[in-house]
Amino acid sequence: MAKRIVIWTKTADLQFIGVLEYWVNRNKSTTYSKKLLDLVSKKTRQLSKRPFIYKSTEFNGVRVAPIGNFSIYYKVDGLQITIVAFWDNRQDPKELFSALKKSKESK
């Protein structure tokens, strides 16, 4: 199977950067953020090879890949995977719909 290209929407990218910055400021160290960056890199490489191993969501065409307390929401379109949201699962789930809608608009 062909390896797919992984693209992050502006919204997903800002969410991920925000999480990384939060943990750097909270811990006064980059250790956890580097660990999270490594986990996300591994997960996106896995998605590029096998995008359908994670479950579909109630959002049209969106799948979710869990990473501990976080989730990557993504769409598969041919040879492209679009990360539409990077979500901290401890946040209010009502905000997720808004984030996914916003990512669609900022693509």
VENPELIN-V222139 format. One record per pair of residues at least 12 apart in sequence whose C-alpha atoms are under 10 Angstrom apart, sorted by the first residue. I is the first residue (numbers start at 1). J is the second residue. D is the distance in whole Angstrom. If there is no record, write none. Layout:
I & J & D
I & J & D
This chain:
1 & 49 & 7
1 & 50 & 8
2 & 48 & 9
2 & 49 & 7
2 & 50 & 9
2 & 78 & 10
2 & 79 & 8
3 & 45 & 9
3 & 46 & 10
3 & 47 & 9
3 & 48 & 5
3 & 49 & 5
3 & 50 & 8
3 & 51 & 10
3 & 79 & 7
3 & 80 & 9
4 & 45 & 9
4 & 47 & 8
4 & 48 & 5
4 & 49 & 7
4 & 50 & 9
4 & 51 & 9
4 & 76 & 9
4 & 77 & 9
4 & 78 & 8
4 & 79 & 5
4 & 80 & 5
4 & 81 & 7
5 & 44 & 10
5 & 45 & 9
5 & 47 & 9
5 & 48 & 6
5 & 49 & 9
5 & 76 & 10
5 & 77 & 10
5 & 78 & 10
5 & 79 & 6
5 & 80 & 5
5 & 81 & 6
5 & 82 & 8
6 & 44 & 7
6 & 45 & 8
6 & 47 & 8
6 & 48 & 6
6 & 74 & 9
6 & 75 & 10
6 & 76 & 9
6 & 79 & 9
6 & 80 & 6
6 & 81 & 5
6 & 82 & 6
6 & 83 & 7
7 & 44 & 10
7 & 74 & 9
7 & 75 & 10
7 & 80 & 7
7 & 81 & 6
7 & 82 & 5
7 & 83 & 6
7 & 84 & 9
7 & 107 & 10
8 & 74 & 9
8 & 81 & 8
8 & 82 & 6
8 & 83 & 5
8 & 84 & 7
8 & 85 & 8
8 & 86 & 9
8 & 103 & 10
8 & 107 & 9
9 & 74 & 10
9 & 82 & 7
9 & 83 & 6
9 & 84 & 6
9 & 85 & 8
9 & 86 & 10
9 & 102 & 10
9 & 103 & 6
9 & 104 & 8
9 & 105 & 10
9 & 106 & 7
9 & 107 & 5
10 & 83 & 9
10 & 84 & 8
10 & 85 & 9
10 & 102 & 9
10 & 103 & 7
10 & 104 & 10
10 & 105 & 10
10 & 106 & 6
10 & 107 & 7
11 & 83 & 9
11 & 84 & 7
11 & 85 & 7
11 & 86 & 8
11 & 99 & 7
11 & 100 & 8
11 & 101 & 10
11 & 102 & 7
11 & 103 & 5
11 & 104 & 9
11 & 105 & 9
11 & 106 & 7
11 & 107 & 8
12 & 72 & 9
12 & 73 & 9
12 & 74 & 10
12 & 82 & 9
12 & 83 & 6
12 & 84 & 5
12 & 85 & 4
12 & 86 & 5
12 & 87 & 8
12 & 99 & 8
12 & 100 & 9
12 & 102 & 10
12 & 103 & 7
12 & 106 & 10
12 & 107 & 10
13 & 83 & 8
13 & 84 & 9
13 & 85 & 8
13 & 86 & 8
13 & 103 & 10
14 & 85 & 9
14 & 86 & 9
15 & 84 & 10
15 & 85 & 7
15 & 86 & 6
15 & 87 & 7
15 & 88 & 9
15 & 99 & 9
16 & 36 & 10
16 & 37 & 9
16 & 40 & 10
16 & 70 & 10
16 & 72 & 10
16 & 85 & 8
16 & 86 & 6
16 & 87 & 8
16 & 88 & 9
17 & 33 & 10
17 & 37 & 10
17 & 86 & 9
18 & 86 & 10
19 & 33 & 8
19 & 36 & 9
19 & 70 & 10
19 & 86 & 9
19 & 87 & 9
19 & 88 & 8
20 & 32 & 8
20 & 33 & 5
20 & 34 & 8
20 & 35 & 10
20 & 36 & 8
20 & 37 & 8
21 & 33 & 8
23 & 36 & 10
36 & 67 & 9
36 & 68 & 10
36 & 70 & 10
39 & 67 & 8
39 & 68 & 10
40 & 66 & 10
40 & 67 & 8
40 & 70 & 10
40 & 71 & 10
40 & 72 & 9
40 & 86 & 10
43 & 65 & 8
43 & 66 & 9
43 & 67 & 8
43 & 72 & 9
44 & 65 & 9
44 & 72 & 9
44 & 74 & 10
44 & 81 & 9
44 & 83 & 9
47 & 65 & 8
47 & 74 & 9
47 & 76 & 9
47 & 81 & 8
48 & 76 & 9
48 & 79 & 9
48 & 80 & 8
48 & 81 & 7
51 & 63 & 9
51 & 64 & 10
51 & 65 & 9
51 & 74 & 9
51 & 75 & 9
51 & 76 & 7
51 & 80 & 10
51 & 81 & 8
52 & 64 & 10
52 & 65 & 10
52 & 75 & 10
52 & 76 & 8
53 & 65 & 9
54 & 66 & 8
54 & 73 & 10
54 & 74 & 10
56 & 73 & 9
56 & 74 & 10
56 & 75 & 9
57 & 73 & 9
57 & 74 & 10
59 & 73 & 10
59 & 97 & 8
59 & 100 & 8
59 & 101 & 10
60 & 75 & 9
61 & 74 & 8
61 & 75 & 6
61 & 76 & 8
61 & 77 & 9
62 & 74 & 5
62 & 75 & 5
62 & 76 & 8
62 & 82 & 9
62 & 83 & 9
62 & 84 & 8
62 & 85 & 10
62 & 100 & 9
63 & 75 & 6
63 & 76 & 8
63 & 83 & 10
63 & 84 & 10
64 & 83 & 10
64 & 85 & 9
64 & 86 & 10
64 & 87 & 10
65 & 86 & 10
66 & 86 & 10
66 & 87 & 9
66 & 88 & 10
66 & 89 & 9
67 & 87 & 10
67 & 88 & 10
67 & 89 & 10
68 & 88 & 9
68 & 89 & 9
69 & 87 & 9
69 & 88 & 6
69 & 89 & 5
69 & 90 & 7
69 & 91 & 10
70 & 86 & 7
70 & 87 & 5
70 & 88 & 4
70 & 89 & 5
70 & 90 & 8
70 & 91 & 10
71 & 85 & 8
71 & 86 & 6
71 & 87 & 5
71 & 88 & 7
71 & 89 & 7
72 & 84 & 8
72 & 85 & 6
72 & 86 & 5
72 & 87 & 6
72 & 88 & 9
73 & 85 & 5
73 & 86 & 6
73 & 87 & 8
73 & 96 & 10
73 & 100 & 8
74 & 86 & 9
74 & 100 & 10
82 & 107 & 9
83 & 103 & 9
84 & 99 & 8
84 & 100 & 6
84 & 101 & 9
84 & 102 & 9
84 & 103 & 6
84 & 104 & 7
84 & 106 & 10
84 & 107 & 8
85 & 99 & 7
85 & 100 & 6
85 & 101 & 10
85 & 102 & 9
85 & 103 & 7
85 & 104 & 10
86 & 99 & 9
86 & 100 & 10
87 & 99 & 9
87 & 100 & 10
